[in-house]
Structures are given as C-alpha cells and as structure tokens.
Amino acid sequence: MAAPNAPVEASSVAELLADATDREPITDGAGKSGARLERVRIEGVSHVVKYVDLDSDWTMRTAGCLVPAALLLWRRGVFTRLPACIDQPIIGVAAYERGAALLMRDVADVLVPVSDDPIDLPTQHQFLDHMAAMHAAFWDAGPECDVVPTSHRYLDLSPWLAQAEGERGSDDLVPRLVGQGWPLLAEVAPVAAAVVTPLAWDPGPLVMALADTPQTFVHGNWKFDNLGVHEDGRTVLLDWELPGRSPGLSDLAWYLSINCRRLPESKEATIATYRAALERHGIDTAPWWDRQLALCLLGGLVQFGWEKAFGGYDDELAWWEARALEGAELL
C-alpha cells in the first residue's frame, strides 16, 4: 500500500507516456547497468524514460530486487522526504511485468561532465554537504527505507555477480570485468585479497559488525556520472537502484572509491569535509565515527577490489589495502 504522502503512480506505461512525442533510444549515456533509456518530449520539453527490469538490468538482479528500488521509494513516499538540497528528477512511474518505467526530467545539461579531470573543490564540498544533509534527515531510518539490504549492496560487485551473469549468458561489460578483476587482485595484491576476497563471497561478518553502528538512508551510488548541480544550487542525484537502510559512511566509501581519479583533494580531506558537514547538520559523530569509518573503508575494497587490481599495485590500491587491514581488525 502506498504511503499517505506518496505521489500517484500511473496505471500503465502507456498512461505514463500518453503525451510523449519524438521518442528515441539513448545509446550514448554513461550508464552501465543494462537498463534501457529513451528520450521523449512532453509539451515540448525534453524528458528521459528509464526502463528498469530483471531482464535487462544486471544491477537489479544482483541487488535482489524483484520490484525496482526506485518504484518502492516512490510508493513509500521516500522521495518526498528528501531534503530540499537534493534534486531527484523522477516525476512519474509505471510498473510493468518484472520492472518499471521511470519518467524523469532531462537533466543532462547540469550533470558532471564525463571526463578524467578532477571536479572543482566547491562542487565536491557541495556534494559532501548534501550527502551529509540527506543522511542526517533520515538518521535512524525506519523500515520504509529498507529496500536493498546492506548485504546485497556488498554483493553487488562480488564474484557471485560474475558467476551468475556468466551462467545466464550475459554479455554486459561490468560483470565480465568483475570476473576478471577478482582473480587479478590475488596476483597484484595478495595481502589485500586475503582480507577482502572472502568478504566479497560472504560479507556477513562485515554486515554484522556494521549493524552495531548508526544507520540511515543511503543512495548507494554517489558516482560523478550520477551527480549534477542544478541552476538553483541543489545537487541532482540520479540512479536510485541501490538505496536502502545502511551506515551512512558506506555512501562515503563508495564515493571515495569510484571517484578516486577525479577527487580534487586527498581522501583524508574528503572524509574530514563530510564529517564536518554531518556535524553541522546536527549529528554527533564522536561515539561511533572511528569504528564505522574503518569498517566502511574495508567495505569499499570489498566492493571495488576487483577494479583497483586493474591499475596494478599503485598508490591507490596501497591506500585501500592499508584501510582494509585496519578495518579487518574490528571483525
């Protein structure tokens, strides 16, 4: 049943797109999940439709979602509770068999440009402040935020993904790279692999340790491809495929790992900026910070050890290896 403040859901995709014209597929986007994208015009204004379903989207399959996460957030009214600084552009949804269509405002013009260059420091500080604002707004999040479990988020890029997608004959790029990267990690960083590869297969010990720390509502994928700066100063936040009730620092660890080549300041400075923002938004971090941070940074390599391996044993992998060893002492 929808929450009392949940927006209306269209009865069908046909109803959702009844006024759409000039429909054309989008094939040059940055998305890698397998979800189909379409650009349409409604009353002369450009919109994007994202089709998320079990047949096309490996992220949905590996997250264990039988109902698309964004559809659940819509039905439960969670999107309406986001702080004012967050602009999530979904304006309509419609379920179909094994999936859903998400109608969004076209925000391509304000997204972070796809590049290898670092973003500017003020933009990073905005993103971290708004991440902290969202976490603070949902502190001690309730069951309505239980969408993708923490354990599934740590399994999202695990060897299980490569194995399962390979068995179903998937030709998606990311699962294939994941399958190549985990064995490579054992070759280039055997110390790190000994710690994180078992947790990539079974994150249970990490998830149980994190359960004793504060929980909030997390987005699950704060990568620059999903972020933008609205002209009114809000942070545009796309791709609600991995949200759920989890430690807030898991969002930060993902941000540090997936955006590592484009950070305008050190990881330590980035962490300090987020912590100061969380304190500014009313959360006392002193009682729990060190433990959750160490565990979530361990979790960052559980999620991205395969990806770090492709760069060899460089400064990036060495940093994460050190954090993983520190975090493992708390399990």
Protein Blocks (a to p, Z undefined) as FASTA:
>chain_A
ZZfklccddfbfklmmmmgghiacdfkbfbfnhpacddddeehiacddddddfklmmklm
mnopabdfklmmmmnommmmpcfkbccfbfbdcddehiacdddddfklmgccddfbdcdf
klmmmmmmmmmmmmmmmgoiafklmmbdfklmmmmmgmklmmmmmmnopabfklmmmmmm
mmmmmmmmmmlmmmmmmmmmmmmlmmmmmmmpccdddehiacfklgccdfkopacdehil
kgccddfklmmmmmmmmmmmmccbdfklmmmmmmmmmmmnopafklmmmmmmmmmmmmmm
mmmmmmmmmnopafklmmmmmmmmmmmmmZZ
